[in-house]
Amino acid sequence: MRLAELPENRILLGNVYEVLQTLPSDSVDCMITSPPYFGLRAYGTSPVIWDDNGKCEHEWGKEKKFIAGVDGGTTRDSIKQEGSNGAFFNKCNAWKGVIGLEPFPELYIKHLCDIMDEVKRVLKPTGSCWVNLGDTYSQTGYGGATGNFQNKGVPGAIKPKVNIKYDVPSKCLLQIPSRFALEMCNSKWILRDDLTDDERNYVINELLKRKII
């Protein structure tokens, strides 16, 4: 059921795709989000069904599981927990799993953009959308948001065996932010800027009074 008006001073908790569908169109001024990066973290949330056409009685194929926290991490924060790359339905394209743990990048981008379609609907014509999205190195379990292997030592860190439809060498950046931006433009979003979150350490040059790398 879609709300007639946007609720004020309330926190709406739930599946983002389902909650967005309850909000009225052209009602939101600004959206800021940092979705789960592709193949980097297992948050332990319950899986949901994606791309369901509503016509099938689902009989799921084999689920691909992994143990999170095994690759890297200190004794204190390397917590072993079971994760999953989900499972496909044998008779249609439905997938049961958690966003960010899709078996290949294209499916991850599709699910992100499915959510962003609803974001576009609820945004006002004058609204803006800000997305913080990092990259992933192929078959490493490490992130490339700053150009380095950043995921080692993080609780819930995983080392996914990314099933890519084409040949991408190990340790190659998958260009997740670029893929997302292109697909968003294909969906008629207007890309206004591409901002870099630069977290490198700088040294102040006392003569020039400028930051140098």
C-alpha positions in Angstrom: 0.0 0.0 0.0 1.4 3.4 -1.0 1.3 6.2 1.4 -0.6 9.4 0.5 2.0 11.6 2.1 5.7 11.2 3.1 5.9 10.6 6.9 7.8 13.2 8.9 10.2 12.6 11.8 10.0 8.8 11.4 12.6 6.1 10.8 11.3 3.6 8.2 13.0 0.2 8.8 12.8 -2.6 6.3 13.9 -4.0 3.0 14.8 -0.8 1.0 13.1 -2.0 -2.2 9.9 -2.8 -0.4 9.8 0.4 1.7 10.5 2.6 -1.3 7.4 1.2 -3.0 5.2 2.5 -0.2 6.4 6.1 -0.6 4.5 8.6 -2.7 6.0 9.7 -6.0 7.8 13.0 -6.3 8.1 13.4 -2.5 11.8 13.2 -1.6 14.3 16.0 -1.9 17.5 14.1 -1.4 18.7 10.5 -1.2 22.1 9.5 0.2 23.2 5.9 0.3 26.2 3.6 0.6 25.0 0.2 -0.6 27.0 -3.0 0.2 30.1 -3.2 -2.0 30.2 -6.1 -4.4 31.7 -9.3 -2.9 33.4 -7.7 0.1 31.3 -8.1 3.2 28.9 -10.7 4.7 26.5 -8.8 6.9 24.5 -11.9 8.1 21.2 -10.5 6.8 18.4 -12.8 5.7 18.3 -13.5 1.9 15.5 -12.2 -0.3 14.1 -13.2 -3.6 15.0 -11.0 -6.6 13.6 -10.9 -10.1 10.6 -12.9 -9.2 7.9 -12.9 -11.9 5.2 -14.0 -9.5 4.2 -17.0 -11.7 6.6 -19.7 -10.5 6.6 -22.1 -7.6 10.3 -21.8 -6.8 12.5 -24.9 -6.7 15.9 -23.5 -5.9 19.2 -24.8 -7.4 22.3 -25.5 -5.5 23.4 -22.8 -3.1 27.0 -21.6 -3.2 28.3 -21.1 0.4 31.5 -19.8 1.9 32.9 -19.0 5.3 33.3 -15.3 6.0 36.2 -14.0 8.1 38.7 -16.7 7.2 40.8 -14.6 4.7 42.8 -12.0 6.6 41.9 -10.3 9.9 43.3 -10.4 13.4 42.4 -12.9 16.1 40.2 -10.3 17.6 38.1 -9.5 14.6 38.4 -12.5 12.3 35.0 -14.0 13.1 34.1 -17.2 11.2 30.6 -17.1 9.9 28.8 -18.8 7.0 27.8 -16.8 4.0 26.2 -17.5 0.7 26.3 -16.3 -2.9 22.7 -17.3 -3.2 20.9 -19.7 -5.5 19.0 -19.4 -8.8 15.6 -20.9 -9.4 15.8 -23.7 -11.9 12.9 -22.6 -14.1 13.3 -18.8 -14.3 15.8 -16.0 -13.6 14.8 -15.5 -9.9 17.7 -15.3 -7.5 17.6 -15.8 -3.7 20.3 -14.0 -1.8 21.7 -10.8 -0.3 22.6 -7.8 -2.3 26.4 -7.5 -2.6 26.9 -11.3 -2.6 25.7 -12.0 -6.2 27.7 -14.5 -8.1 28.7 -12.0 -10.8 28.9 -8.2 -11.2 26.2 -7.8 -13.8 23.5 -9.2 -11.4 24.7 -6.9 -8.6 24.5 -3.9 -10.9 21.0 -4.9 -12.0 19.8 -5.3 -8.4 21.2 -1.9 -7.5 19.5 -0.3 -10.5 16.2 -2.0 -9.7 16.3 -0.2 -6.3 17.4 3.1 -8.0 14.3 2.9 -10.3 12.2 3.3 -7.2 14.5 6.0 -5.9 14.0 7.9 -9.1 10.2 7.6 -8.8 10.1 9.0 -5.3 12.6 11.9 -5.9 11.2 15.3 -6.8 12.1 16.7 -10.2 14.5 19.0 -8.3 15.8 16.2 -6.1 19.3 14.8 -6.0 20.8 11.4 -5.3 24.3 10.7 -3.8 25.7 7.2 -4.0 29.0 6.1 -2.2 30.2 3.0 -4.0 33.6 1.3 -3.9 35.3 -1.1 -6.3 36.4 -4.7 -5.9 39.5 -6.6 -7.1 38.7 -9.7 -9.0 38.9 -12.9 -6.9 40.7 -11.4 -4.0 38.0 -10.4 -1.4 39.6 -6.9 -1.3 38.2 -3.5 -2.1 39.6 -1.0 -4.4 38.0 2.2 -3.2 41.3 3.9 -2.7 43.4 1.9 -5.1 44.7 -0.5 -2.3 43.6 -3.8 -0.8 41.4 -2.4 1.9 39.3 -5.3 3.1 41.9 -7.3 5.0 41.3 -7.4 8.8 37.6 -6.4 8.5 35.1 -8.5 10.5 33.0 -10.5 8.0 35.5 -10.1 5.2 35.2 -12.7 2.5 37.2 -13.9 -0.4 34.6 -14.5 -3.2 35.2 -16.7 -6.2 33.6 -14.2 -8.6 31.9 -16.0 -11.5 32.5 -13.5 -14.3 31.0 -14.1 -17.8 34.2 -12.9 -19.5 37.9 -13.2 -18.8 39.1 -10.8 -16.1 42.5 -11.5 -14.5 42.8 -12.0 -10.8 43.5 -8.8 -8.9 42.0 -6.7 -11.7 39.6 -4.0 -10.6 36.1 -4.9 -11.7 35.1 -1.2 -12.4 31.9 -1.6 -10.3 31.3 2.2 -9.9 31.8 2.8 -13.6 29.4 -0.1 -14.6 26.9 1.3 -12.1 27.2 4.9 -13.5 26.8 3.7 -17.1 23.7 1.6 -16.3 22.2 4.5 -14.4 22.7 6.8 -17.5 21.0 4.1 -19.6 18.1 4.4 -17.2 17.9 8.1 -18.0 19.6 9.4 -14.8 21.6 12.5 -15.2 25.2 12.0 -14.0 26.3 15.4 -12.7 29.7 14.6 -11.0 32.0 11.7 -10.0 33.6 12.5 -6.7 36.7 10.6 -5.3 36.9 9.8 -1.6 40.7 10.2 -1.3 41.8 8.8 2.1 45.6 8.7 1.5 48.0 10.2 4.0 49.5 13.5 3.0 52.6 15.4 4.1 52.5 19.1 4.4 55.3 20.8 2.4 56.4 23.6 4.7 57.7 25.7 1.8 54.7 25.5 -0.4 52.1 25.0 2.4 50.5 22.4 0.2 49.6 18.8 0.7 51.9 16.4 -1.2 51.7 12.6 -1.6 
